[in-house]
Amino acid sequence: MVITPNNNFIKMNDIEKVISEMDFKYFGTGQHKMDADTFFATDNTILLDVRAKEEQESIKLSLTHHCKVLEIPTNEIPKRINEIPKDKTIGVFCSAGTRATIIFAYLKSKGYNDVKIILGGYLPLMAAVMPGKLYKKLNK
C-alpha cells in the first residue's frame, strides 16, 4: 500500500497487474483505444467525459442519439466511481487524450474490463456526429 498526498491508500498490486498485462501485443493490436465512429456504432456504451467542469460547461457533449454521456472530471473519478457502470463499454474522452489515458488505467485497475480511450479529442468526435452520419444512424 502507498499513501497519496491526500492520505488515500492505493493497492499497488492492482495497477501493477494492469500494467503488466499491457504488453507489445496489447498495444500493437489497439485493445486500449477506439475511434469515435466505431464507439458510436457499438451497443451498450457510455461516454465518460473526464474534462474539467469548466470545459464541460463550455462545450457540452449531448450525444442523445449516440450514447449516454457521463460527465465526471478526472479529479472526481475516485470518489464517484460507483456512478460508472461495469456492464457497459466505457469510452473515456478528454480534449487531448492524457486524462483519458490516466482514467483508462485507473478504471482497469478497479476491475473495469471493457474500457476504451476515445481517440483524437474534439475533431474526430465532432466528425462522428456530423449531419450525414447522424442521418444514417437515425434511419437504419
N, CA, C and O atoms as a GROMACS GRO file, in nm:
protein
  560
    1MET      N    1   0.084  -0.119   0.000
    1MET     CA    2   0.000   0.000   0.000
    1MET      C    3   0.088   0.124   0.000
    1MET      O    4   0.196   0.128   0.058
    2VAL      N    5   0.036   0.226  -0.069
    2VAL     CA    6   0.102   0.355  -0.074
    2VAL      C    7   0.001   0.460  -0.031
    2VAL      O    8  -0.117   0.451  -0.063
    3ILE      N    9   0.047   0.560   0.043
    3ILE     CA   10  -0.040   0.670   0.083
    3ILE      C   11  -0.012   0.788  -0.008
    3ILE      O   12   0.103   0.831  -0.023
    4THR      N   13  -0.118   0.841  -0.070
    4THR     CA   14  -0.105   0.957  -0.160
    4THR      C   15  -0.099   1.085  -0.076
    4THR      O   16  -0.121   1.080   0.044
    5PRO      N   17  -0.068   1.200  -0.139
    5PRO     CA   18  -0.066   1.327  -0.065
    5PRO      C   19  -0.199   1.360   0.003
    5PRO      O   20  -0.201   1.436   0.100
    6ASN      N   21  -0.308   1.304  -0.046
    6ASN     CA   22  -0.439   1.329   0.015
    6ASN      C   23  -0.476   1.222   0.118
    6ASN      O   24  -0.593   1.210   0.157
    7ASN      N   25  -0.377   1.146   0.162
    7ASN     CA   26  -0.397   1.038   0.260
    7ASN      C   27  -0.489   0.928   0.212
    7ASN      O   28  -0.560   0.866   0.292
    8ASN      N   29  -0.490   0.902   0.082
    8ASN     CA   30  -0.565   0.791   0.025
    8ASN      C   31  -0.472   0.671   0.013
    8ASN      O   32  -0.352   0.686  -0.009
    9PHE      N   33  -0.528   0.553   0.027
    9PHE     CA   34  -0.450   0.431   0.011
    9PHE      C   35  -0.469   0.375  -0.128
    9PHE      O   36  -0.581   0.371  -0.179
   10ILE      N   37  -0.361   0.332  -0.190
   10ILE     CA   38  -0.367   0.270  -0.322
   10ILE      C   39  -0.302   0.132  -0.311
   10ILE      O   40  -0.189   0.119  -0.264
   11LYS      N   41  -0.375   0.032  -0.355
   11LYS     CA   42  -0.317  -0.101  -0.360
   11LYS      C   43  -0.234  -0.108  -0.488
   11LYS      O   44  -0.288  -0.118  -0.598
   12MET      N   45  -0.104  -0.103  -0.473
   12MET     CA   46  -0.016  -0.101  -0.589
   12MET      C   47  -0.028  -0.227  -0.673
   12MET      O   48  -0.003  -0.223  -0.793
   13ASN      N   49  -0.065  -0.338  -0.612
   13ASN     CA   50  -0.073  -0.460  -0.692
   13ASN      C   51  -0.181  -0.452  -0.798
   13ASN      O   52  -0.171  -0.521  -0.900
   14ASP      N   53  -0.287  -0.369  -0.779
   14ASP     CA   54  -0.391  -0.355  -0.879
   14ASP      C   55  -0.337  -0.289  -1.005
   14ASP      O   56  -0.354  -0.341  -1.115
   15ILE      N   57  -0.272  -0.175  -0.990
   15ILE     CA   58  -0.219  -0.102  -1.106
   15ILE      C   59  -0.101  -0.179  -1.167
   15ILE      O   60  -0.083  -0.180  -1.288
   16GLU      N   61  -0.022  -0.243  -1.083
   16GLU     CA   62   0.089  -0.323  -1.134
   16GLU      C   63   0.038  -0.438  -1.220
   16GLU      O   64   0.097  -0.470  -1.323
   17LYS      N   65  -0.071  -0.500  -1.177
   17LYS     CA   66  -0.130  -0.609  -1.255
   17LYS      C   67  -0.177  -0.558  -1.391
   17LYS      O   68  -0.152  -0.622  -1.493
   18VAL      N   69  -0.245  -0.443  -1.393
   18VAL     CA   70  -0.293  -0.385  -1.519
   18VAL      C   71  -0.176  -0.354  -1.611
   18VAL      O   72  -0.179  -0.390  -1.729
   19ILE      N   73  -0.074  -0.290  -1.558
   19ILE     CA   74   0.042  -0.253  -1.641
   19ILE      C   75   0.113  -0.377  -1.693
   19ILE      O   76   0.156  -0.379  -1.808
   20SER      N   77   0.126  -0.479  -1.610
   20SER     CA   78   0.198  -0.599  -1.654
   20SER      C   79   0.126  -0.673  -1.767
   20SER      O   80   0.188  -0.748  -1.842
   21GLU      N   81  -0.005  -0.651  -1.779
   21GLU     CA   82  -0.082  -0.714  -1.888
   21GLU      C   83  -0.074  -0.635  -2.018
   21GLU      O   84  -0.118  -0.684  -2.122
   22MET      N   85  -0.018  -0.515  -2.014
   22MET     CA   86  -0.012  -0.430  -2.132
   22MET      C   87   0.120  -0.452  -2.206
   22MET      O   88   0.210  -0.369  -2.201
   23ASP      N   89   0.128  -0.564  -2.275
   23ASP     CA   90   0.249  -0.597  -2.348
   23ASP      C   91   0.244  -0.546  -2.493
   23ASP      O   92   0.152  -0.474  -2.530
   24PHE      N   93   0.340  -0.584  -2.570
   24PHE     CA   94   0.350  -0.540  -2.710
   24PHE      C   95   0.225  -0.576  -2.789
   24PHE      O   96   0.174  -0.494  -2.866
   25LYS      N   97   0.174  -0.696  -2.770
   25LYS     CA   98   0.054  -0.738  -2.841
   25LYS      C   99  -0.065  -0.650  -2.803
   25LYS      O  100  -0.143  -0.610  -2.889
   26TYR      N  101  -0.077  -0.619  -2.675
   26TYR     CA  102  -0.188  -0.536  -2.626
   26TYR      C  103  -0.189  -0.400  -2.697
   26TYR      O  104  -0.291  -0.359  -2.752
   27PHE      N  105  -0.076  -0.332  -2.696
   27PHE     CA  106  -0.069  -0.200  -2.759
   27PHE      C  107  -0.068  -0.211  -2.911
   27PHE      O  108  -0.125  -0.127  -2.981
   28GLY      N  109  -0.002  -0.314  -2.963
   28GLY     CA  110   0.007  -0.332  -3.107
   28GLY      C  111  -0.127  -0.361  -3.173
   28GLY      O  112  -0.148  -0.327  -3.290
   29THR      N  113  -0.217  -0.422  -3.099
   29THR     CA  114  -0.349  -0.454  -3.154
   29THR      C  115  -0.453  -0.348  -3.118
   29THR      O  116  -0.569  -0.359  -3.156
   30GLY      N  117  -0.412  -0.245  -3.044
   30GLY     CA  118  -0.500  -0.133  -3.014
   30GLY      C  119  -0.616  -0.166  -2.921
   30GLY      O  120  -0.721  -0.103  -2.929
   31GLN      N  121  -0.597  -0.262  -2.833
   31GLN     CA  122  -0.705  -0.303  -2.744
   31GLN      C  123  -0.748  -0.194  -2.646
   31GLN      O  124  -0.854  -0.204  -2.586
   32HIS      N  125  -0.667  -0.092  -2.632
   32HIS     CA  126  -0.692   0.013  -2.534
   32HIS      C  127  -0.765   0.135  -2.592
   32HIS      O  128  -0.800   0.227  -2.517
   33LYS      N  129  -0.787   0.137  -2.722
   33LYS     CA  130  -0.842   0.258  -2.784
   33LYS      C  131  -0.951   0.225  -2.884
   33LYS      O  132  -0.967   0.111  -2.928
   34MET      N  133  -1.027   0.330  -2.919
   34MET     CA  134  -1.134   0.314  -3.017
   34MET      C  135  -1.161   0.451  -3.077
   34MET      O  136  -1.162   0.552  -3.007
   35ASP      N  137  -1.184   0.454  -3.208
   35ASP     CA  138  -1.220   0.581  -3.269
   35ASP      C  139  -1.368   0.608  -3.243
   35ASP      O  140  -1.445   0.516  -3.215
   36ALA      N  141  -1.408   0.734  -3.253
   36ALA     CA  142  -1.544   0.775  -3.219
   36ALA      C  143  -1.649   0.704  -3.305
   36ALA      O  144  -1.752   0.662  -3.254
   37ASP      N  145  -1.624   0.691  -3.436
   37ASP     CA  146  -1.721   0.624  -3.524
   37ASP      C  147  -1.748   0.481  -3.478
   37ASP      O  148  -1.863   0.438  -3.471
   38THR      N  149  -1.642   0.408  -3.446
   38THR     CA  150  -1.657   0.269  -3.400
   38THR      C  151  -1.729   0.265  -3.266
   38THR      O  152  -1.814   0.180  -3.243
   39PHE      N  153  -1.693   0.356  -3.177
   39PHE     CA  154  -1.757   0.361  -3.046
   39PHE      C  155  -1.907   0.386  -3.060
   39PHE      O  156  -1.987   0.318  -2.996
   40PHE      N  157  -1.945   0.482  -3.143
   40PHE     CA  158  -2.087   0.513  -3.160
   40PHE      C  159  -2.164   0.401  -3.231
   40PHE      O  160  -2.286   0.392  -3.218
   41ALA      N  161  -2.093   0.316  -3.304
   41ALA     CA  162  -2.158   0.203  -3.371
   41ALA      C  163  -2.171   0.082  -3.277
   41ALA      O  164  -2.234  -0.018  -3.312
   42THR      N  165  -2.112   0.091  -3.160
   42THR     CA  166  -2.114  -0.017  -3.062
   42THR      C  167  -2.234  -0.002  -2.970
   42THR      O  168  -2.269   0.109  -2.930
   43ASP      N  169  -2.297  -0.112  -2.936
   43ASP     CA  170  -2.411  -0.110  -2.845
   43ASP      C  171  -2.365  -0.110  -2.700
   43ASP      O  172  -2.252  -0.150  -2.669
   44ASN      N  173  -2.454  -0.066  -2.612
   44ASN     CA  174  -2.432  -0.074  -2.468
   44ASN      C  175  -2.310   0.007  -2.424
   44ASN      O  176  -2.221  -0.044  -2.356
   45THR      N  177  -2.306   0.134  -2.463
   45THR     CA  178  -2.190   0.219  -2.434
   45THR      C  179  -2.227   0.340  -2.349
   45THR      O  180  -2.342   0.383  -2.344
   46ILE      N  181  -2.126   0.394  -2.283
   46ILE     CA  182  -2.134   0.522  -2.213
   46ILE      C  183  -2.006   0.598  -2.243
   46ILE      O  184  -1.897   0.544  -2.232
   47LEU      N  185  -2.020   0.724  -2.282
   47LEU     CA  186  -1.905   0.810  -2.300
   47LEU      C  187  -1.877   0.876  -2.165
   47LEU      O  188  -1.961   0.948  -2.112
   48LEU      N  189  -1.760   0.850  -2.111
   48LEU     CA  190  -1.718   0.910  -1.985
   48LEU      C  191  -1.634   1.032  -2.017
   48LEU      O  192  -1.518   1.020  -2.059
   49ASP      N  193  -1.692   1.149  -1.996
   49ASP     CA  194  -1.627   1.277  -2.024
   49ASP      C  195  -1.550   1.319  -1.900
   49ASP      O  196  -1.610   1.358  -1.800
   50VAL      N  197  -1.417   1.310  -1.905
   50VAL     CA  198  -1.333   1.340  -1.788
   50VAL      C  199  -1.270   1.479  -1.795
   50VAL      O  200  -1.178   1.510  -1.720
   51ARG      N  201  -1.321   1.563  -1.886
   51ARG     CA  202  -1.271   1.700  -1.893
   51ARG      C  203  -1.310   1.776  -1.766
   51ARG      O  204  -1.400   1.734  -1.693
   52ALA      N  205  -1.242   1.886  -1.740
   52ALA     CA  206  -1.272   1.970  -1.624
   52ALA      C  207  -1.413   2.027  -1.637
   52ALA      O  208  -1.465   2.042  -1.747
   53LYS      N  209  -1.472   2.059  -1.525
   53LYS     CA  210  -1.608   2.114  -1.522
   53LYS      C  211  -1.620   2.236  -1.613
   53LYS      O  212  -1.720   2.252  -1.683
   54GLU      N  213  -1.520   2.321  -1.613
   54GLU     CA  214  -1.521   2.442  -1.696
   54GLU      C  215  -1.524   2.407  -1.844
   54GLU      O  216  -1.591   2.474  -1.923
   55GLU      N  217  -1.452   2.302  -1.883
   55GLU     CA  218  -1.454   2.257  -2.023
   55GLU      C  219  -1.590   2.200  -2.058
   55GLU      O  220  -1.643   2.226  -2.166
   56GLN      N  221  -1.646   2.123  -1.967
   56GLN     CA  222  -1.778   2.064  -1.990
   56GLN      C  223  -1.885   2.172  -2.002
   56GLN      O  224  -1.979   2.157  -2.081
   57GLU      N  225  -1.872   2.279  -1.926
   57GLU     CA  226  -1.967   2.390  -1.933
   57GLU      C  227  -1.951   2.467  -2.064
   57GLU      O  228  -2.049   2.519  -2.118
   58SER      N  229  -1.828   2.476  -2.115
   58SER     CA  230  -1.802   2.549  -2.239
   58SER      C  231  -1.847   2.473  -2.362
   58SER      O  232  -1.906   2.531  -2.454
   59ILE      N  233  -1.819   2.344  -2.365
   59ILE     CA  234  -1.857   2.259  -2.478
   59ILE      C  235  -1.930   2.138  -2.421
   59ILE      O  236  -1.867   2.046  -2.368
   60LYS      N  237  -2.060   2.139  -2.431
   60LYS     CA  238  -2.145   2.032  -2.378
   60LYS      C  239  -2.153   1.919  -2.480
   60LYS      O  240  -2.180   1.944  -2.598
   61LEU      N  241  -2.131   1.798  -2.437
   61LEU     CA  242  -2.141   1.682  -2.525
   61LEU      C  243  -2.275   1.613  -2.500
   61LEU      O  244  -2.286   1.523  -2.417
   62SER      N  245  -2.375   1.658  -2.572
   62SER     CA  246  -2.507   1.596  -2.563
   62SER      C  247  -2.521   1.503  -2.682
   62SER      O  248  -2.550   1.547  -2.793
   63LEU      N  249  -2.501   1.378  -2.659
   63LEU     CA  250  -2.499   1.279  -2.767
   63LEU      C  251  -2.622   1.190  -2.761
   63LEU      O  252  -2.612   1.068  -2.770
   64THR      N  253  -2.736   1.251  -2.745
   64THR     CA  254  -2.863   1.183  -2.724
   64THR      C  255  -2.887   1.067  -2.820
   64THR      O  256  -2.936   0.962  -2.779
   65HIS      N  257  -2.854   1.084  -2.946
   65HIS     CA  258  -2.881   0.981  -3.047
   65HIS      C  259  -2.767   0.881  -3.061
   65HIS      O  260  -2.775   0.790  -3.144
   66HIS      N  261  -2.663   0.896  -2.983
   66HIS     CA  262  -2.546   0.809  -2.996
   66HIS      C  263  -2.525   0.722  -2.872
   66HIS      O  264  -2.514   0.600  -2.881
   67CYS      N  265  -2.519   0.787  -2.756
   67CYS     CA  266  -2.496   0.714  -2.631
   67CYS      C  267  -2.518   0.808  -2.513
   67CYS      O  268  -2.528   0.930  -2.529
   68LYS      N  269  -2.524   0.750  -2.396
   68LYS     CA  270  -2.533   0.830  -2.274
   68LYS      C  271  -2.395   0.891  -2.247
   68LYS      O  272  -2.293   0.828  -2.272
   69VAL      N  273  -2.394   1.014  -2.196
   69VAL     CA  274  -2.270   1.080  -2.158
   69VAL      C  275  -2.270   1.096  -2.007
   69VAL      O  276  -2.367   1.145  -1.948
   70LEU      N  277  -2.162   1.056  -1.946
   70LEU     CA  278  -2.144   1.070  -1.802
   70LEU      C  279  -2.030   1.169  -1.781
   70LEU      O  280  -1.916   1.142  -1.819
   71GLU      N  281  -2.059   1.284  -1.722
   71GLU     CA  282  -1.959   1.388  -1.700
   71GLU      C  283  -1.902   1.378  -1.559
   71GLU      O  284  -1.969   1.411  -1.462
   72ILE      N  285  -1.779   1.331  -1.549
   72ILE     CA  286  -1.710   1.325  -1.421
   72ILE      C  287  -1.566   1.373  -1.445
   72ILE      O  288  -1.487   1.301  -1.507
   73PRO      N  289  -1.531   1.491  -1.397
   73PRO     CA  290  -1.394   1.540  -1.414
   73PRO      C  291  -1.291   1.441  -1.356
   73PRO      O  292  -1.320   1.370  -1.260
   74THR      N  293  -1.174   1.438  -1.414
   74THR     CA  294  -1.069   1.346  -1.374
   74THR      C  295  -1.050   1.339  -1.223
   74THR      O  296  -1.046   1.230  -1.166
   75ASN      N  297  -1.039   1.454  -1.160
   75ASN     CA  298  -1.010   1.456  -1.016
   75ASN      C  299  -1.126   1.404  -0.930
   75ASN      O  300  -1.106   1.377  -0.811
   76GLU      N  301  -1.245   1.390  -0.987
   76GLU     CA  302  -1.360   1.340  -0.911
   76GLU      C  303  -1.385   1.190  -0.931
   76GLU      O  304  -1.469   1.132  -0.863
   77ILE      N  305  -1.313   1.128  -1.023
   77ILE     CA  306  -1.337   0.987  -1.055
   77ILE      C  307  -1.325   0.897  -0.931
   77ILE      O  308  -1.415   0.816  -0.908
   78PRO      N  309  -1.220   0.907  -0.851
   78PRO     CA  310  -1.212   0.815  -0.736
   78PRO      C  311  -1.332   0.821  -0.642
   78PRO      O  312  -1.378   0.717  -0.596
   79LYS      N  313  -1.384   0.939  -0.613
   79LYS     CA  314  -1.496   0.946  -0.519
   79LYS      C  315  -1.631   0.922  -0.585
   79LYS      O  316  -1.731   0.903  -0.516
   80ARG      N  317  -1.636   0.921  -0.720
   80ARG     CA  318  -1.763   0.899  -0.791
   80ARG      C  319  -1.762   0.771  -0.876
   80ARG      O  320  -1.847   0.753  -0.962
   81ILE      N  321  -1.667   0.684  -0.850
   81ILE     CA  322  -1.650   0.564  -0.934
   81ILE      C  323  -1.776   0.477  -0.936
   81ILE      O  324  -1.801   0.407  -1.034
   82ASN      N  325  -1.854   0.480  -0.829
   82ASN     CA  326  -1.976   0.397  -0.826
   82ASN      C  327  -2.081   0.441  -0.927
   82ASN      O  328  -2.176   0.367  -0.952
   83GLU      N  329  -2.066   0.560  -0.985
   83GLU     CA  330  -2.159   0.608  -1.088
   83GLU      C  331  -2.128   0.546  -1.225
   83GLU      O  332  -2.209   0.554  -1.317
   84ILE      N  333  -2.011   0.485  -1.236
   84ILE     CA  334  -1.966   0.430  -1.365
   84ILE      C  335  -2.000   0.281  -1.368
   84ILE      O  336  -1.945   0.203  -1.290
   85PRO      N  337  -2.091   0.241  -1.458
   85PRO     CA  338  -2.131   0.100  -1.462
   85PRO      C  339  -2.022   0.009  -1.517
   85PRO      O  340  -1.945   0.048  -1.606
   86LYS      N  341  -2.016  -0.110  -1.465
   86LYS     CA  342  -1.917  -0.208  -1.512
   86LYS      C  343  -1.972  -0.295  -1.624
   86LYS      O  344  -1.897  -0.370  -1.686
   87ASP      N  345  -2.102  -0.287  -1.652
   87ASP     CA  346  -2.164  -0.375  -1.751
   87ASP      C  347  -2.181  -0.309  -1.888
   87ASP      O  348  -2.256  -0.359  -1.971
   88LYS      N  349  -2.112  -0.199  -1.911
   88LYS     CA  350  -2.118  -0.129  -2.039
   88LYS      C  351  -1.977  -0.105  -2.092
   88LYS      O  352  -1.880  -0.111  -2.017
   89THR      N  353  -1.967  -0.077  -2.221
   89THR     CA  354  -1.840  -0.034  -2.277
   89THR      C  355  -1.823   0.113  -2.241
   89THR      O  356  -1.907   0.196  -2.275
   90ILE      N  357  -1.716   0.144  -2.172
   90ILE     CA  358  -1.688   0.280  -2.126
   90ILE      C  359  -1.586   0.342  -2.221
   90ILE      O  360  -1.473   0.294  -2.230
   91GLY      N  361  -1.625   0.448  -2.290
   91GLY     CA  362  -1.534   0.522  -2.375
   91GLY      C  363  -1.491   0.647  -2.300
   91GLY      O  364  -1.572   0.734  -2.272
   92VAL      N  365  -1.363   0.655  -2.266
   92VAL     CA  366  -1.313   0.768  -2.187
   92VAL      C  367  -1.266   0.877  -2.282
   92VAL      O  368  -1.186   0.853  -2.373
   93PHE      N  369  -1.319   0.998  -2.260
   93PHE     CA  370  -1.291   1.110  -2.350
   93PHE      C  371  -1.237   1.231  -2.275
   93PHE      O  372  -1.286   1.266  -2.167
   94CYS      N  373  -1.136   1.294  -2.334
   94CYS     CA  374  -1.090   1.427  -2.293
   94CYS      C  375  -1.039   1.497  -2.419
   94CYS      O  376  -1.034   1.436  -2.526
   95SER      N  377  -1.001   1.621  -2.406
   95SER     CA  378  -0.966   1.700  -2.525
   95SER      C  379  -0.837   1.657  -2.593
   95SER      O  380  -0.824   1.673  -2.715
   96ALA      N  381  -0.740   1.602  -2.519
   96ALA     CA  382  -0.613   1.567  -2.580
   96ALA      C  383  -0.572   1.421  -2.561
   96ALA      O  384  -0.480   1.374  -2.628
   97GLY      N  385  -0.637   1.350  -2.473
   97GLY     CA  386  -0.607   1.209  -2.452
   97GLY      C  387  -0.528   1.176  -2.326
   97GLY      O  388  -0.526   1.061  -2.284
   98THR      N  389  -0.465   1.275  -2.266
   98THR     CA  390  -0.383   1.249  -2.147
   98THR      C  391  -0.469   1.204  -2.030
   98THR      O  392  -0.441   1.101  -1.969
   99ARG      N  393  -0.571   1.280  -1.999
   99ARG     CA  394  -0.659   1.244  -1.886
   99ARG      C  395  -0.734   1.115  -1.915
   99ARG      O  396  -0.754   1.033  -1.826
  100ALA      N  397  -0.774   1.096  -2.040
  100ALA     CA  398  -0.843   0.972  -2.077
  100ALA      C  399  -0.753   0.852  -2.052
  100ALA      O  400  -0.800   0.747  -2.006
  101THR      N  401  -0.625   0.864  -2.082
  101THR     CA  402  -0.530   0.755  -2.061
  101THR      C  403  -0.514   0.725  -1.912
  101THR      O  404  -0.510   0.608  -1.872
  102ILE      N  405  -0.505   0.828  -1.831
  102ILE     CA  406  -0.492   0.809  -1.686
  102ILE      C  407  -0.614   0.738  -1.631
  102ILE      O  408  -0.602   0.641  -1.555
  103ILE      N  409  -0.732   0.785  -1.669
  103ILE     CA  410  -0.855   0.726  -1.617
  103ILE      C  411  -0.877   0.586  -1.674
  103ILE      O  412  -0.932   0.500  -1.605
  104PHE      N  413  -0.837   0.562  -1.797
  104PHE     CA  414  -0.841   0.428  -1.854
  104PHE      C  415  -0.766   0.330  -1.763
  104PHE      O  416  -0.822   0.227  -1.723
  105ALA      N  417  -0.642   0.362  -1.730
  105ALA     CA  418  -0.560   0.274  -1.645
  105ALA      C  419  -0.621   0.260  -1.506
  105ALA      O  420  -0.620   0.152  -1.448
  106TYR      N  421  -0.674   0.369  -1.453
  106TYR     CA  422  -0.736   0.365  -1.321
  106TYR      C  423  -0.857   0.271  -1.321
  106TYR      O  424  -0.871   0.187  -1.232
  107LEU      N  425  -0.944   0.287  -1.420
  107LEU     CA  426  -1.063   0.201  -1.427
  107LEU      C  427  -1.024   0.054  -1.445
  107LEU      O  428  -1.084  -0.034  -1.384
  108LYS      N  429  -0.927   0.029  -1.529
  108LYS     CA  430  -0.881  -0.110  -1.547
  108LYS      C  431  -0.833  -0.167  -1.414
  108LYS      O  432  -0.859  -0.283  -1.384
  109SER      N  433  -0.763  -0.085  -1.335
  109SER     CA  434  -0.712  -0.133  -1.205
  109SER      C  435  -0.824  -0.158  -1.106
  109SER      O  436  -0.805  -0.227  -1.006
  110LYS      N  437  -0.941  -0.100  -1.132
  110LYS     CA  438  -1.057  -0.117  -1.044
  110LYS      C  439  -1.153  -0.225  -1.096
  110LYS      O  440  -1.265  -0.238  -1.045
  111GLY      N  441  -1.110  -0.301  -1.195
  111GLY     CA  442  -1.189  -0.414  -1.240
  111GLY      C  443  -1.282  -0.386  -1.357
  111GLY      O  444  -1.366  -0.471  -1.389
  112TYR      N  445  -1.270  -0.271  -1.421
  112TYR     CA  446  -1.350  -0.242  -1.540
  112TYR      C  447  -1.281  -0.309  -1.658
  112TYR      O  448  -1.168  -0.276  -1.692
  113ASN      N  449  -1.351  -0.404  -1.720
  113ASN     CA  450  -1.290  -0.482  -1.828
  113ASN      C  451  -1.306  -0.420  -1.965
  113ASN      O  452  -1.218  -0.435  -2.050
  114ASP      N  453  -1.417  -0.352  -1.989
  114ASP     CA  454  -1.446  -0.301  -2.122
  114ASP      C  455  -1.436  -0.149  -2.124
  114ASP      O  456  -1.536  -0.078  -2.128
  115VAL      N  457  -1.312  -0.100  -2.122
  115VAL     CA  458  -1.283   0.043  -2.120
  115VAL      C  459  -1.198   0.075  -2.242
  115VAL      O  460  -1.104   0.001  -2.274
  116LYS      N  461  -1.230   0.184  -2.309
  116LYS     CA  462  -1.154   0.226  -2.427
  116LYS      C  463  -1.123   0.375  -2.417
  116LYS      O  464  -1.201   0.452  -2.361
  117ILE      N  465  -1.009   0.414  -2.470
  117ILE     CA  466  -0.975   0.555  -2.484
  117ILE      C  467  -1.030   0.601  -2.618
  117ILE      O  468  -1.000   0.542  -2.722
  118ILE      N  469  -1.113   0.706  -2.616
  118ILE     CA  470  -1.166   0.760  -2.742
  118ILE      C  471  -1.059   0.849  -2.802
  118ILE      O  472  -1.013   0.945  -2.740
  119LEU      N  473  -1.019   0.816  -2.923
  119LEU     CA  474  -0.904   0.881  -2.987
  119LEU      C  475  -0.932   1.019  -3.044
  119LEU      O  476  -1.041   1.047  -3.093
  120GLY      N  477  -0.833   1.105  -3.036
  120GLY     CA  478  -0.826   1.226  -3.116
  120GLY      C  479  -0.885   1.354  -3.062
  120GLY      O  480  -0.867   1.458  -3.125
  121GLY      N  481  -0.952   1.353  -2.950
  121GLY     CA  482  -1.006   1.477  -2.898
  121GLY      C  483  -1.131   1.522  -2.971
  121GLY      O  484  -1.210   1.441  -3.021
  122TYR      N  485  -1.148   1.654  -2.978
  122TYR     CA  486  -1.271   1.713  -3.031
  122TYR      C  487  -1.297   1.686  -3.179
  122TYR      O  488  -1.409   1.650  -3.216
  123LEU      N  489  -1.198   1.701  -3.263
  123LEU     CA  490  -1.222   1.694  -3.408
  123LEU      C  491  -1.280   1.560  -3.453
  123LEU      O  492  -1.382   1.560  -3.522
  124PRO      N  493  -1.220   1.447  -3.417
  124PRO     CA  494  -1.280   1.320  -3.459
  124PRO      C  495  -1.418   1.296  -3.395
  124PRO      O  496  -1.505   1.235  -3.457
  125LEU      N  497  -1.436   1.342  -3.272
  125LEU     CA  498  -1.565   1.325  -3.207
  125LEU      C  499  -1.672   1.404  -3.280
  125LEU      O  500  -1.782   1.352  -3.305
  126MET      N  501  -1.642   1.527  -3.315
  126MET     CA  502  -1.740   1.610  -3.387
  126MET      C  503  -1.765   1.556  -3.528
  126MET      O  504  -1.878   1.562  -3.576
  127ALA      N  505  -1.661   1.504  -3.592
  127ALA     CA  506  -1.679   1.446  -3.726
  127ALA      C  507  -1.773   1.326  -3.720
  127ALA      O  508  -1.847   1.300  -3.815
  128ALA      N  509  -1.770   1.252  -3.610
  128ALA     CA  510  -1.854   1.133  -3.596
  128ALA      C  511  -2.001   1.166  -3.576
  128ALA      O  512  -2.086   1.078  -3.589
  129VAL      N  513  -2.032   1.290  -3.544
  129VAL     CA  514  -2.173   1.327  -3.520
  129VAL      C  515  -2.224   1.429  -3.623
  129VAL      O  516  -2.325   1.495  -3.601
  130MET      N  517  -2.154   1.440  -3.734
  130MET     CA  518  -2.197   1.532  -3.840
  130MET      C  519  -2.332   1.489  -3.896
  130MET      O  520  -2.370   1.373  -3.883
  131PRO      N  521  -2.406   1.582  -3.958
  131PRO     CA  522  -2.542   1.553  -4.004
  131PRO      C  523  -2.558   1.426  -4.088
  131PRO      O  524  -2.652   1.350  -4.067
  132GLY      N  525  -2.468   1.403  -4.182
  132GLY     CA  526  -2.480   1.284  -4.267
  132GLY      C  527  -2.471   1.156  -4.187
  132GLY      O  528  -2.549   1.063  -4.210
  133LYS      N  529  -2.378   1.149  -4.094
  133LYS     CA  530  -2.363   1.028  -4.012
  133LYS      C  531  -2.480   1.014  -3.916
  133LYS      O  532  -2.528   0.903  -3.893
  134LEU      N  533  -2.526   1.124  -3.861
  134LEU     CA  534  -2.642   1.119  -3.771
  134LEU      C  535  -2.766   1.074  -3.848
  134LEU      O  536  -2.844   0.993  -3.798
  135TYR      N  537  -2.784   1.126  -3.968
  135TYR     CA  538  -2.899   1.087  -4.050
  135TYR      C  539  -2.899   0.936  -4.075
  135TYR      O  540  -3.002   0.870  -4.061
  136LYS      N  541  -2.782   0.883  -4.112
  136LYS     CA  542  -2.772   0.739  -4.138
  136LYS      C  543  -2.802   0.659  -4.012
  136LYS      O  544  -2.870   0.556  -4.018
  137LYS      N  545  -2.753   0.706  -3.898
  137LYS     CA  546  -2.780   0.635  -3.772
  137LYS      C  547  -2.927   0.633  -3.739
  137LYS      O  548  -2.980   0.531  -3.696
  138LEU      N  549  -2.995   0.746  -3.759
  138LEU     CA  550  -3.136   0.757  -3.726
  138LEU      C  551  -3.227   0.683  -3.824
  138LEU      O  552  -3.341   0.650  -3.791
  139ASN      N  553  -3.175   0.657  -3.944
  139ASN     CA  554  -3.258   0.594  -4.046
  139ASN      C  555  -3.210   0.454  -4.083
  139ASN      O  556  -3.224   0.412  -4.198
  140LYS      N  557  -3.155   0.383  -3.988
  140LYS     CA  558  -3.111   0.243  -4.013
  140LYS      C  559  -3.230   0.155  -4.037
  140LYS      O  560  -3.214   0.035  -4.060
   0.00000   0.00000   0.00000
